[in-house]
Amino acid sequence: MKKWEYLTAPVLIHNTKMILDNFGSDGWELVQILQGASPEQLVAYFKREKQ
């Protein structure tokens, strides 16, 4: 059975691609993005398989 770890991270709307690329290169898979406290803030939810 696979085991997962999860990460929640703020994402700045003007720098989204670079931030998501950095998490992806570390093995994190984006699960969902939701709006944060303000319209310019996003919250990203990631998962990756535990090593």
Secondary structure, 3 states (H helix, E strand, C coil): CCCEEEEEEEEEHHHHHHHHHHHHHCCCEEEEEEECCCCCEEEEEEEEECC
